[in-house]
Amino acid sequence: MQKKRAGNCRMGSENHLLVRIWNCRWLYVMLLPVLLYYIIFKYVPMYGITMAFKDYNVFKGVFESPWCGFDVFQKIFDNKNFWLVVRNTLSLNLLTLAVSFPLTIIVSLMLNEIMSAKFKKVTQSILYLPHFVSWVVVAGIATNLFSQQGGTVNHILNMLGASSIPFLSDEGWWIFTYVICNVWKEIGWGTIIYLAALTGVDESLYEAAYLDGATKFQRLIYITLPSIKSVIVTMLILQISKMMTIGLDAPLLLGNNKVINVAEVISTYTYRLGIESAKYSESTAIGLFQSVINIIILFAADKFAKAIGEEGII
C-alpha cells in the first residue's frame, strides 16, 4: 500500500512538472537558443580534452591517436618555463586585482554621489568607452605614450629635464604599464554592477543618519558599503576564480623580447606551443590544468566567504 502511494506521488510530481513546463513553454522556447549555443560551442568541443592524455598526431586525429596517460602533464611540469609563466600569470592578475578592484568601488561611489543626471550619464559613457576599444588600439596608444624614443610621456619628462623611462623595455616598468592599461580599459565597465547595487540602498537610512548628524563619509562607511557588501564579496570571488586566466591580447601586444621573463603568461605560452610549435597535446594539457586550478580557487574562495558569514555564490 505504501509503495503504491509512493508511486502515485512520483507520478503526480512528474505530471505537475510537465504541466509547469507546458505553462511556461514560450519561456523555454526563448531559452532554447542559449542552450543550443552552450551545447554546440562549449560542451561538444570538450572531446578535444582527450588530447591532453594522448600522443596526438594530426594525421590520425583525436580518436585514433594513442593514449599516453599522464606523460604529457609530466613533461610540462618538468619544464621550468611552464612554472615561469604560471608565476607571471598569478603576479600580473594579483597586481591588477589589487589596483583595479578597490578603484572600481571608489569610482562607483564617486559616480553615485554626482547629483546632475546629465553630467553623470556623460561621465559614465566616457568611463565605459575604453572597454569597447580593441587591445590592438590600446597597445598602439600605449606605445605612442610610453615609448622610450618619441613617446609622449618621455617627451614631457625630457622637457622637464628628467631622463627617459623605459616603460616598455624594463621589466618593472613594463608591469606598471600593463596594470595601468588594464585598469584604464576596464575600470569603467566594472562599475556597472556596483552602481546597480547602489540604486537598491534604502534612502531612508541616509535620511535617518543625516538627522543623527552623520557626515557624508560616515554615511558612506556605515550605510553604503555594508549595504553592497554581498555584491562586493561576490565580485571578488568571481575575480579570484580567474587568477590562472589572463587574456592573450594584452601581454602578446604589449610584450617584447626584452621583458619576456615577466610578459610571458599561460595564454601566450599556450599560443606559442599550440599554434607556432604544433604541440597540441601539451597546449591542451596546460589549458586543462589552468581550468582545474581556477575551479579549485573558485570553491576555496566561496568556502572562505561562507566561513566569514557571507552567502557565497555556490
N, C-alpha and C positions, 0 to 999 in steps of 0.2 A: 504493500500500500504506500509506504513512504517512498520507495523507488519510483512508483508511478507518479506520485505528486511531484517528486524532484524532476522527473522527465517532463511533466506538464509545465513546470516553472521555467525550465530551459527553453521549451518550445514557445512559451509565452514571451519570454525575454527576446528570443530571436525574432518573433513576429513584430514585437514592439520596435526593435531596432530597424527592421525592414520598413515599417510604417514611417519612422522618423526619417530614414534615408529618402523615402519616396516624397515625403512632405517637403524636404529640403533639396529636391533633385536638381533644381536650377543652380543652387549654390555649388553642388558637386560638379555640375557641368562646367561652371566657371573655374573650378579648381583643377579640372582635368588637364588643361594646357600646362599648368605648373608641374603637375605630377609627371606628365609625359616628358617635359624638359629635364627634370631631375633623373628620371629613369634612363632616358636616351643618352644624355650628355654627362651624367655623374656616376650612375651605377653600372651601366653596360660597359664603359671603358675600364672598370675595375678589374676585368680579367687580365689586363696588362700588368697587374701587380705580380703575377706569377713569374715575370721576367727577372725579378729580384732573386728568385730561387732556382734559376736556370742558367745554363751556359748558352745564352741566347745567340742564335745565328739568324741573321736577317733573311737568309735564303730558305731556311727551314721553317721560319715562323715561330710564333709563341708556343703553339701546341706540340710541335714536333721537335723543338729544341730539348736537349737532355737536361734532366734535373741535376742540380749540384748541391742541394741543401743550403747550408748557411755559408758556403765558401765565399760567395760574393761579399757578404757582410764582414767576414773575417778579413778579406782583402782591403776593404775600405777602412775598417777600424785600425788596421796596421799602418795605414798611410798617415804620415804626420800632417800632410796638407789638409786632410779632412778635419782634424781637430783644430787646425788653424782657422778654417772657415767657420767652424762651429763657434769658436771663441769670438771671431769678428761679428758673426750674426747676433749673438747674445749681447755683445758690447754695444753695438750700434742700436739695437732695439731698446735696450735698457736706458741708454742715454737719451734717445728720442722720447721714450715714455716719461722719463724723469723731468724732461723740459716741457713737453707738449701737454701732458695730462693736467698738471696744475694750471698752466697758462690757459688751456681751453676753458676750465672752470672759471678762472678770473675774468676772461674776456666775456663769457656768458653772463656773469654777474654784472659786469660793466654795461653790456648791451641792455640788460634788463632794467637798469636804472635810467636809461635815456627816456625822457618824457615826450619829446617830439616824435610822433609816429612816422612822419615823413623822413626825418633825419635817421631814425632807427632803421627803416627799410633800406635806405641808401647805404648805410654803413654795413648792414648785413649782406647786401648784394656784393659790395666791394670785398668783403671778407670771404664770401663763398666762391668768388670768381676763380682764384688760383687752383681750386680743386679740379676744375674742368680744363685746366691747361695741361697739355701733354708734357711728360717728363723730358721729351726731346727739346721742347721750347724752354722749359725750366733750366735744363742743362746748358742751353745756349745763353740764356740770361746770366746764369751763374758764371759761365766762362768769361763773358764780357765784363762782368762786375769784378770778379776776383782774380782774373789772370794777372800773373806777376809782371808780364810785359804788356802794357797798354790797357790793363784793367782799370775800370773807373775808380774803384776804391783805392787801389795803389797809386793811381794818378793824383788823387786828392791828398793822400799821405805824403807823396813826394812834394807837392806844392806847399805842404805844411812843414817841410823839412825832415820828415821821417823817412826811413828806408822802406822799401817794398816788402810785403809779407807774402810768403809762398803759400797762399791759401789752398792751391790745388796740387802742389808738389811736395809739401811737407806732411807727414802722417798725422801729427797732432792737429794742424790747421785744417787738413782735409776732413777730419772727423767733425770739427767745429762747423765747417761749411756744409757738410752733409746734414747735420742736425738742423742748422738754420734753414736750409732749403726745405726740409721735410716739415718743419714747424710752420713756415710761411705758407706752404701749399695746403696743409690740412687743418690748421687750427680753426679756420672759419667754418669749415664743414662739420667739425666736431662739436660746434656749439649748438647745432640744431636740436639734439636730444635734450640738452640741459635747458635750453630756452623753452622747449615744450613742457618740461617738468616744472619750470619756474612759474608757468602760467597756472598751474594747479595749486599753488600755495594760497592758503586762505588769507584774504586781505584783512579780515577781522583781527588776525593775530598781529599784523603790523599796526593796526589802529590801537589795539589794546596796549601794545608795547610803547607806542608813541605817547599815549596818555600817561603811562607809568614813567615817562622821562627817559626812555631808552634812546641812545644815539643811533644814527644810521649804521654805524659799524657794529654796534651791539645787536641790532635787529638782524644784520647780516649773519653774525656768528651764531646767535641763539634761535633764530627762526628760519632764515633762508637755507642755510647749509644743512641743519637737521631735517628739514622738510624734503630735501632732494638727496639725502644720504643713500637711500636704497638705489637710486639711479646711478650715483657716483660709484657705488660698490659694484653694481652690475657692469658698468662700462669698464671699470678697472679689471674685472675678471676677464672680460672679453679681450681687452688689450693684452693682458698677461698670457692668455691662451695662444697668442700669436708670436710668442717670443722666439720661436725657432723658424718663423716665416718672415721673409723680407722680400720686397718686390725686386724684380730683376732690373727694371729700368733705371732706378736712381744710382745704385752702385756701378752698373755697367757703363752708364753715360758719363757720370762724374769721375769715375775711377781712371787710373792710368798706371803704367808700369812702375812709376816712382812710389806709388802708395799702395801697391798691390798687397802688401802684408797686412793692411788694415781694410782695404776696399774689397778684397775677395771674400764673398759670402757664399752661403749654401746655394742660393739661386744661380749666381754666376758660375760657381764651380760645377754645378749640375749641368748648366747650359754648355759649358766647355767640354765636359765629359760626354754628354749625350749627342750634341749637335756637331761639335768640332772633331771630337775623337771617336765618335760612333760606339762608345762603351755604354750600350743601352742597359745592360744588366746592372752595372754599377750606379748609373744615374737613377734607375728605378729604385734600387735598394736605398739610396740616400733619401729619395723622396718619401719612401715608406717609413724610414727611420724618423724623418722630420715630422711626419703626421702623427706617429705614435707618441713621440715626445710631447707634441702640442696637446694631445688628448690627455696625457698624464698630468701636464701642467694645469690644464683646464679643471680636471677633477680635484687636484690638490688645492687650487685657488678657491674653488667652490666650497670645498670642505672647510678651509680656513675661514671663509666668510661666514659660514654657518656656525663655526665654533665661537665666533665673536658676537653672535646674536643676529646676524643678517640672514635674509632669506636665501641668498644664492640664486643660481639660475638653473640648476638641475634638480 
